[in-house]
Amino acid sequence: MEFIDYYKVLEIDRHATEDQIKKAYRKLARKYHPDLNPNDTEAKKKFQAINEANEVLSDPEKRKKYDQYGQNWQQSEAFQNASKTNASGGFSSAGQQGFGRDDDFSDFFSSMFGGSSDFGSRGRSAGKYRGQDYQSELQLSLSDVVNPGKQTLNVNGKNIRITIPPGVEQGQTIKINGHGAPGINGGPNGDLYLTFKVLNNTKFKREGADLHLRLDVDVYTAMLGGDITVETLSGKVKLIVKPETQNGTKVKLKGKGLPVYKQEGTFGDLYLTYNVVLPQNLNTREKELIKELSKLREHVTN
């Protein structure tokens, strides 16, 4: 049976950390996922190999056996037990219980996903296979991030109802345990990895949990002061503009940003930058008044 180098499959170094293994797996799983490569048999094989490699290398105990015994890692316990038995005068020939014959060993993939082999008088037991992980994407609007609720996903024909966590960001991935493919022979289900795609359908610019907005203010309000109403994602807010407010002035509305992910009751801020808008299409009288104002200003400054 051909030996498969799991490190090469995941394109990582043999000294890779658990975090590096996890990142490599997710990257390749997304690339070769069957949903993104329909009718591509090579991509399907690659995806299966990636899952197989991850199941071994992400499990410290299995990885230790794999590193120590190479292609025979799954029979490591049998080797150890056989060595003990031979040393005490027990069975050793090919026709005896469990150890000598090739057909008493599990196939290369048979003890994956939590499965095990029975080398006793009953022969080999059926391996338990962990179900395949699923990858899916959910599209949200920025307003969904502020007021999240429950949504229903259809994954491989099965409806899954989930609660959107407040404050999720573009490209963020969460794991939903047990909602992947069903296990085989009593093995555990795989997991669902859900990646969020957040579309900004607002006039605000997002930076983490903070929002930014350039807000138009007419020249008269900027000069004389006055009240303005600002539409935020959580409702309308009344602001007082100070007299002689300059173009580019910035103000902060505390707590009027987005929810902070995994910090219940905590919100970012909304930053407003005033854009003083000059009047256009002035009539004759308006121009005369502005000229008079200009002369008054010259008198004051002099």
N, C-alpha and C positions, 0 to 999 in steps of 0.2 A: 504494500500500500504506500502510495507516495506521501512523503512527509510535507506538511504545510508549515511554512515559517510565518507564524502569526504576526511577528514584528514587521515583516515585509508587507504583509497584507494591509496593516494599518499605517505603513510608511513612517515608522517610528524607530528610535534607537532602543536597544535592549535594556538600556538603563533609564528609560522613560518613566516619569512619575505618573501617579494615578491621574492627576489632572491633565497631563499631556495625553495620556491614553484616551481619556474621556473626550477631549477636544478633537483628537484625530478621528475618533469613531464618529462623532456627530458630523464633522465636516464631510467625511466620505459617505456616511449613510444618507445625507441629504443629496449628495452628488449622484449616487447610484440608486436612489429609491425608485421602486417600480412605478410609482405614480408619476414620476418625472421622466421615466424612460419606458413608456408603454411599448410592448411587443419587442423589447430589446433583451434577448436571452442572455447575452454576455453581461449586461448590466445587472440582471437578476442574479446570475451566478456570483458576480462580484459583491452584490449586496448581501447575499447569504454568507459568503466568506468573511465579509466584514463583521457581520453579527456573530459568527462563530469565533472569530479572533477576539472580539471584544468580550465575549462571555468568559473566555479563559483568562485573558490578561487583566481584566478588571476585577477578577477574584484572586486575592492574594494567595490563597491556598492552592488553587489550580495553577496559578502562574509559577509558584515555587516548584511544583511538581514538573511543570512543562520545562522550566529552565534546567532542572536537574536531570530529567530522564529523556528529554527530546521527544522523538516520535513515539516512544514507549511510555510517555507520562501517564496515560490513563491506566496502565497496568502496574503502576508503581507499588500499590498496596499488594498486588498479587506477587510481584517480585520479592517484596520484603517478607511476605508470609511464606513463600516457597523457600526462601533462604533459611528461615527459621526452622521450617519443617525438615528440610534436607539435613540441617545441622544436627537435628535430634533423631535422625534415622527414619523419618517419615517418608511420604511418597515423593518420587522424583521422576519416574518413567513417564513416557508420553501417554500411556493408556490409563494412568491413574486419575484421581479426582481433580478435575478442574484446571490444572495448570499447564499440562504439556501440549494440548492440542490447539491449533490455530482457531478452530471454530468455537473454543470456549472463551475467547476474548471478544470484547465488544468491538464494533467497527469504530473507525476513527472518530465518528461523531456521536457514538451511542451514549456516552456518559456526559455529554454536554448538557447544559441547562439544568444541572442538579441531578442528572441521572446517575445510576450506579450499576455495577455488574455483580452478579452472584456467582462466585466461583465454587460453591458447594455442590452437593450431590444433585441438586435440582437443575443444574446447568445455568445458563445465562437468563437473567430477568430482563424484562423490557425496560429500556431507558426512559426516563422522564425528560421531556423536552420543554424548555421554556419557550413561550410564544414569541414571535417576532415583534420588535418594536415598530410602531407606526410613527410617521412624521406627517404633520398637517399644518395648515396655515389658516389663521383667522384674521379677517380684515375688519378693522374698527375705524370709527371716526374719532377725532379729538374729543368731541363731546361725550362719546362713550367712555372715554378714559376718566372724565370728571364724574359722570353718573353711571357707573357700571351696573350691570344687572346680569340676569341669567340669559344664556344663549344656548341654542341647540345646534350641535355639530352632527353631520352625517359622515361617519367614518366607515368605509367599506360596507355601506348599507345598514349600519347600526347607528341609531340616534343616541348621542351623548349630551346630556344637559350639564353645563358647567357655569360657574359663577366667575365673571371677569374680575380679576383683582384690580383695585383702583391704582391708577398711576403707571400702568404698564407702558413700556416704551417701544418704539420701532425696532423690530428685529429681536426682541426679547423672547426667550423660549422657556416654557414651564413644562414640568413633567406631570402627567396624570397617571397615577399608578394603576396598573391592571386593566387599562383600556386599549392595550395592543391586541395582537392576535392571540387566540386561545392556546393554552399549552397542550401538549400531546402526552398521553398516558398519565394524566394527573399532574403534569408539570404546571408551573405557574404561568399566568398570562403575561404577555409582554406589556410594555408601557406605551403611552401616547405622548410624544413630544410635540407640543403646540407652539408654533412661532407666530407672534403678533405682527401684523402689518397695519400701522397706524397712519391713516390719511388725514392730513390737516385740512379740514373743510372750513376753517375760520380765518379771520384776519390777523390772528395772533401768531407770533413767532415763538416756537418752543425751545427752551434750553433746560433740559431736565424737567424739574417740576415748576420752573419759573416761566412766565409768559412775558412777551414784550410787544408793545404796540405804539406806533407813531400816530398821535391823535391831532387832528386839525382843530385849531382855535382861531376864530376870526380876530382881526386886528383890534377891533373895538373892545372885545372882552379882554384881550391880552393887555391893552393899555389901561383900561378903566377897572378891570376886575369884574367878576361875575360868577354865576353858577353855570355848570355844564353837567350833563348826564352821560355817564359812560356805561356802555353795555359790556359786561364781563360774562365769562362762561357760567357763572353762578348767579347771574341776575344784574339788574341795573344798580349803579352806584352814583350818588350825587356828589360832585366835587366843587370846591370853591377855588376859582382861579384868582390869584393875588394880582392887584394892580401892577402895571409895568412889568408883566411877565415877559421874559425874553424868549426868542425862538430857540428851540433846542433844550429848554428847561425840562428836567426829569423829575418825576414824582413816583413814589412807590406805594402801591396799595397792598398792604400786608395781608397775607393769607388768601389773596384772590387769584392765586395761580392754580396749578394742578395738584391733586393728591400726591403725597410722597409714597412711593411703592413700599409696601410692608411696614409703614409707619402710620397706623390708624389715627385719624384725627389731625394729622399734620399736613399742611399745604405749603406750596411754594408761594411766591409773590408775583404781582403784576406790576411791571415797570412801564410807565407812560412817558413818552417823549413828546412835548408839545411842538407842533408845527404851525407857526403863526402864518395865517393865510391873508395875503393882501387883496384888497378889493380890485375888481376888474371892470372895464366898460364904464368908467366914471362919466357922469354927465357934467355939464358946464358949471352948475352950482356947486357940485361936490369938489370940482377942481379949484374953484374960487375959494372955498372954505379951507381946503388944504393949503393953498398959497398963504391965506391969512394965518393959519396955524404955523406955517413955516416962518413967517415974519415974526410972530410972537416968540417962537423958540429962539430966533436969532437975537431978539431983544433980551430974553432971559439969560442966554449964554454970554452976552456981551455985558 
